[in-house]
Amino acid sequence: MTSSAAETKVEVSSETSRYRRRSPVEMLIRAQREAPGRPLLASEDGRASVGEFVDLARRCAVDLVELLGVGEGDRVAIVARNSTHRLAWQYGAYWIGAVEVSVNYELKGGMLRHIIEDSDPKVILVDAEILSDVAEIAGKIPLQVLAAPVTLGEHVDAPALDTAEQRLPAGSLATILYTSGTTGPSKGVMLPRGYLANHADTFRDMLGIRGGDVGYFVLPFFHVDAHILLPAVIEAGASIYFRDRFSVRAYWKDITTHGCAWTLAVGSMLSAVATAVPPAASDVRLRCVVCAPVPDEAYELFEDRLGIPVISLYGQTEADSIAFDSPDVRRRGSAGSPCEAFEVAILDADGFRLPSGKVGEICHRPNVPNMTMSGYWKRPDATVSSWRDLWYHTGDLGMLDEDGYLFFKGRMTDSLRYRGENISAYELESVLREAPGVDDIAAIGIVDALGGEDEIKVLVACSEDASFEAAAFFEFCQKNLPRFAVPRFVEQVSASEFVRSPGTGVIQKHRLSRSVCGPAVFDRRLVRG
């Protein structure tokens, strides 16, 4: 349906604002008092009601304090796949005022080491199957296999725990999530407790979550969306069926079997789903699908064939769900319209507003507290530089049309995105410079046909006395990079093709070839070792 975004604008009043949530734990305690037996989480490994999850999280909180020596403000790193226990330890950290550091379990080597050293956690909770990989990085930091807590329920002083949690303000730090750097390593984004609770309200509106709903979630729990969705579900009286990873084969079976009402996805996931045989529309109870970016085939399948609205949105870890569609008011190709909690503007290079239809940098500022990050962990310089003239500068290009719909047009910054994962070009290049024979390297994104995200291409200049072997290069990548960061294409070039900016010496990547054809270009899927 096409309509004016302006028609849905709501002014935020300080007297009536609902963006006054203090923390996800507060929302969970209230739900436990009202309906402890209500379903909350389900997966192939079992189910947990609200009351059972509260008991589990409180026991994790006691373990963190009494067995692992964690206190308020200490960081607790979690390197684990999606599971109920993973969420329980996360909420256990929240309960005692500790700071959860979500770590992508696929990271290896230098990328993983940077996050561990930068966040300096008191303890690292890790899945048993990747314990040895993390142990090589952890050094003297204690490691704990992520499993059920040791403390028994009868040994938990719930009133004391809850009272202590209630004194923590909404602006206190809850989570650090690392996002791709541009000219340096990944930065830790500091998210306060109120951020998670307030954005939960936005998610509830965007998805239209109702009491009794079952949602379907297969994105990683270390992503910001997972941190926001669970409190949204808790507050609405709904539940989640989740998997530890996306599966095309399981997608429709899960959604129909569990009667799922809504789901979140990235573009590549829905492109893959579009290749499978869909069920009859009468067997599907989905009311909407939220996705970013939205590929054309997703609209064709869900909206045109099955009659299910596809909701697009725009956000970053620093401020999620800034703009989004609604099931009744949306415009294909856009990221929706700004939500009531944000003011959004398109600014030119000098910081002046651009008129509708003109492309510039997407900038925003909150209308209410605790809707954006607190800053970048240990990076006050980056925090200050991201805010200019009272606007947060996203580093993304976009435009607002005459009806107020936001259209994403690309990235200004040197970062890549593949299958929903943001990748620091700086970190990727730092690892690959250590590959045998490589003298210099540049990583760029090639927009693929599957979901509108980046296939990674690297251009390699070799040492004068070295010969380039594509198979050996890709083998090095597989051993030293997380799966999602392994380049699809590599091209051998001469060093003269790396034109550098005067003064800074930075490679001018806009001049580099984005061709994936030619005798010097190798496709990882076609190269055999």
N, C-alpha and C positions, 0 to 999 in steps of 0.2 A: 504494500500500500504506500502510496506517495502522499505526503502531507507536509505542512510547514513545521519545522522544528520549533519555530517561535510559538506555535500554538500550545506546546507542552511546557513552556518555561514556567518555573515556579520560583517566586522570590523567597529567600530564606530569612525568616524573622528570628531575631535572637530570643524572643519570648517563646516561639513555637518550634524552634529547630529541634529535630529529632536526633541531630548529630551530637549527642551528649553521652554516647556510650563510653564507659570507662575501660572495659577490658573484656576479652573473650571468656575469661574465667568467671567473671561476674554473670555473664549471660548463661554459662553452663551451670553455675550453682542455682540460678533461678529456675532453669529448666528441670534440674534434678528435684527441686522442691515441689514443682508443679506436676511433673509426670515422669517419675524415675523409671517406669517400665516401658516408656516409649522407645521404639527402635531408633537407632542413631547411625550405626555403621554396620556394613555387611560386605563380605568378600568370599572368595572360595575357601578361605581359612576359618570362617565362622562369623558370628554376629555379636554385637554389643549394644545393649540398651543405654539410655542416658545414664541411669544409675550405675550400671556396670562400668561404663567408661569413666565416670567421676571417681569411682572407687579405685580403678586402675591408675588414673592420673595422680590421685592423692598418694597412693603407695609409691609411685615413681618419685613424687616430690620428697617423701620421707627418705627414700633411698639416696637421692641426690644429696641431701643434707647430712644424714647420719653415716652413710657408707662411703660416699665419694667426696665429702667435704666441700660441697658447693654452697655458696652463699649468695646473697642479693648482689646483683651486678656482675657476678662471675659469668663467663661464657661457657655454654654447653654446646659443643659441636655434634651434630647428628649426621652421619654418613650412612644412609640406609634407604632401602626400597620402600615402596608404599606398604604400610601395614598398620593395624590398629595399635600395636605396641609403639610404633614410631610416633604416632600422634599422641599417645599417652605420655611418653617421655617429654615431648614438646610442651604439652600442657602442664606436666609436672614442673618443668623449668619455669613456666609462667607463674605457677602457683607460689613459688618461693621468691619471685622477683629476679631470678636468673635470666640470662639472655640466651635465647636459642640461636645458634648459628647453623643455618641449613646449608648442607654441602652436597653438591651433585655427586652421586656415588660412582659416576663414570669417569670422574677426573683422575688423572695420573700425573706422576712426576712433578715438574715445576709448577703446573697450574694448581695441583692439590697442595703442594708445599706452601705456595704463596698464601692461600686462604688460611691454612693452619697457623702459619707463623704470624700472619697479620692479625688474626682474631685472638690468638693467644688463649685458647680455651683452658678451663680448669680440668676438663675431662672430655674425651671423645667417645661417643656412643656409636658403634659401628656394627653392621651386619657381619655374621660369622664368616661368610664366604669371601669377604674382601678384607678381613682383618689383617692378613699378612701384607697386603698392598699399603694399607694405611699405617701399619706399624713401621714401615721403612721411612715414613715421613714424620711420624709423631715425635720421635726423639724421646724426651723424658716425660712427655705429657701422658697421663694415665689413659689407658684404653679399656673400655668396657663393652663386651658383646651385648648388643641390643636384644633383650629378651624380656620375659616377664619380671616385674620387680620382686625383690626378695621379701620385703616387708609385707606382713599379713594385714588384712583389713582391720582386725581387732586392735592392732597396735598403732593405728592412725588416730591422732587427735584432730578430727575434722573441724570442730569449732575454732581451735587455735590456728589451724592452717588458713581457714577462711577469713578469720579476723585479720591475720597478718597480710593476706592478699588484698583485702579491702582498703588498706591504708596506702597502697601504691597508686600514685596519680595516673591519669590517662596519658600524660605526656612522658611517662617513664619508659625506658627502652625495653622492648619485648623481643625483637628479632633483628638479626643482621643477615641480609641476603646479598650475595655477591653478584654484581652485574658487570657486563663486559666493559673493560677500559678501552680507550681509544688511543691515546698516546702513552699509556702506561698499563700496569697490571690491573686486573679487575678490582673494582672498588666495593667496599662493604656499605650497603645501603641500610641505614638505621631506621627501623620502623617502630614507632611507639605503640603502646597498648591500645590507645584510643584510635589509632589508624586502622588496626585490624577490626575493631568493633564497628567503627563508623562506616568503613567500606563494605562491611557485611550488610548494612542497611541498603547501600547502593546495589549490591549484588542481588539482594532479595527482590528489589524492584525490577531490576533488569531481567531476571529469570522468571519473575512472577511466582516465586516460591510460596506454596501453600502448605498448611498443616496436613500431614499425612502423605505428602509427596515423597517419591523416591527419585533421587537424582543419580545420574551415571557419570562417574569421574575416572578418567584413565590418564590424566596428566600427572607428572611427578609431584609428590608432596613437598619437594623442596622449592617449588615455584610459588610466587606470590599469590596466585589465584587460589591455591589450596589453603593458604593461610587465612584467606578472606572467606572462602566458601563455607568452611566448617562452622564458624560462628553464625553465618547467615542461616544455615540449616538448623542450627541449635535454636536460634531465636524464632524461626518460623514454625518449629514443630515438625520438621521434615526429617528425612534420612538420606544416606548416600550408599549406593552400591559401587564399590571401587575395585579396580585391578591394579597390579603393580606395574603394568605397562599396556599400551594400546595393542589390540589385536583385531585385524579386519575380520578374521573368521569368527571371533566371539562377539563382535559389535552388535549385530542385530539380534542374536540369540539372547544376549544379556538384557538388552533393552526391552524385548518383548516378554521374556520370562519374568523379569522383575517389575514390569509395568512402569518403566521409568518415564518421568514427566518432562525432564529437561536434561541437557548435557552441555559440557564445554569441550571445545576442541581447538586445534590449530588447523590452518588451511590444508596442510599436507595430509592430515588424518582424514578429512572429509573427501579429499580427492581420491584417497585410497578406498574409502567406503563406497564411493560412486562407482567403482569397478566391480563391486559385489552385487549379487542379486538381492534386491530389497524385498522385504516382506510385503504382504498386502497392507494397504493403508489402514484397513479396519483392525489389523493386529498391532498397530503402533499407537501408543498413548502419549507420545512426545507432544508437548505443547510448544516447545521452541528448542532451537539449537543455537548456542552462543559460540562464535568463532571469530578469529582474527589471524591473518586476513581471510576473507571469504572468496574462494575460487568460484568461477562461473559454474562448474559442474555441481557444486554444493547447492547453489540456488536452483539449478535444474532438477536435481534429485529431490531435495527436501521441500522446496516451495512449489515447484511446478508439478511434480509427480505425486508427492505425498501430502501436500497442503500444510506443511509444517514451517512456520516462520523461522528464518535464519537471522539471528541478531548479531550485528557487527558492533565492535567497540574499539576504543583507542585508550591506551594507558601504558604506563611503564611501572617498573618496580617502585620508583620514586613517588609515583602517584597513580594508583590504578583506577580504572573505570572513570576516566575524566569525561569521556563522551561515549554514548551508546545509543543503539536503537531501542525501540520497544516493539512488542509484537504487532501493535496496531498502527504505530507511526514510524515509518522507516523509509529509507531511500537506498536502493541497490547501488553498491559501489562506494557508499559513504561509510564512515565510522560512527554514524549517528550524530546526535547533537549534544552539546555540553550538558552535564547534569547540574542540578541546582547548587551543588556544593562548590562548583568551580566557575571562574571566569576564564574564558579562552580567547586568545587573540592571535592573529597572524601578523608577525612583525618583520620589517625589512632589516637589512644589515645594520642600520643605524638605530634600531629600536623603535621605529615609528609604525603605527598600525597600517596595515594594507587593507584596501577595500575588498569587498567580496569578489571572488573569482580570481584573485591574485595569489600566487604561490610565494610563501615565505616560511619563516620558522614558526612552528607551533609553540606557543608560550601560554602559560597559565598561572593562576594564583588561586588560593582557596578562599572561599567565602566564610568558612567556619574552621575552628581549630582541629588539629590532628587529622588532616586529610592528606598531608604530604609527609615525606620523610623528615626525620630530625636533622639529617645531614649525612655525610659520608664518614665512615669510621676512620679515625686517625687522619682524615684528609680535610682539614678546615679550608685549605686552599681551593680544593675542588668544590667544596660546599659553597664558598663565597663566589667562585667564578660561575657557578650554575645559576645564581640569582643576580640579575642585573635590572636596575630601574624597577624594582619591586615585582619582577616577573621571573618565574622559573623558565629557563630556556632548555627545551627538550633535546635540541640537536636534530630534530626531525623536521622535514619539509611537509607542508600541507596547505590547504586553502579552505575557507568557509564560503559556501555558496550563498546566494541571496536569501535563502530560507533558513540559514544558520546551520546547515549540515556540514560536518567536518570531513574532509577528504585527505587521507594520508598519501603523500607523494614521494616519499623516499627518505633516506638518512643523509644528514650532513656529515655525520661522524664516521670515523674509520672503524666500524664494527660490522660484524656479519651475523646473520641469523639463519639457522638451519634446523628444520623440524622442531620449531618452537624454542630452540636454545640460542641465546645470545652468545657470541664468540668474540673474544677480544682479538683483533688482528695483531695487535702488539704481542700478546702472549703466544699466539700461534706462530708468528714469525720468529720469536725468541727461541722456541723449541726447534723449529726446522732449520735454523742457522747451524745447529749442531749436527745435521745430517752429513754423512760423508761426501766430500767434494763440493759442498755448497759454500759459495763465497758471499752471496747476498741473495735476498729473497723478498718478494712482495706478495701479499695475499689480498685477493679481491673477491667480490661476490658477483656471481652470474645468476640473474633471475631465471629460475627454471619454469617449466610448464606445469609443475605439480605443486599447486598451492601458492605460487607467487613468492616463494622465499628464495634464499641464496643457495646455489651450488657453489662450493668453494673452489676457486682456481688459484694456484700459486705459480708465479714466474720465478725461475731459478737462474741465477748467474753463477756459473761454476768457476772454481779456481783454475788458473791457467794450465796446471799440470794434471787436472782431474778430468775424467770422462764421466758423463752422466748416465746412470742406469735407472730407468724408471721403476723397474721392479724392486730394486734395492731401496729406492727412495720411498715407495709406498710401504714397504716392509718396515722401514724406520718409523713412518707415520703410525702404523698400526701398533707398534710397540710403545710409542711415547706419547700418543695423544688419545683423548677419549674418543669413543666411536663416532660421536656426532661432529667432531672437529677434523676428522680425516678428510683431506681435500679430495674432490672428485677428479679434478684436472690438474696437470702440471705441464708447464711449457718451459723448455730451455731457451734462454735468451742471452744476448751479450750484455755485459755490464753497461754499455753505452745506452741501452734502452731505458735504463732507470734514470730519468731526468729528475733532478733534485731542485728544490726551491732554494734560491739564494739565501744565505744566512743560516737557515735552519737545517739544510741538508736533507729534508724530508722528501721521500719519493713522491712525485706528482702522479698519483694513481689514476687520475682521470685520463692520463695520456696512455695508459697501458692497454694492451690488446685484450679484449674480452671474447675473442674468437675461441671456439672449442674445436676448430678444425685446423689441419695443417700437419706437416711431417714432424714438427717439433713439439706437438701437443699430444699428451698421453692421457687416456681416460682410464681411471683406476679399475673400472668394471671390465675393461678389455685387456688389461695388462696381466700377464701370468708370470709368476716367479720361477 
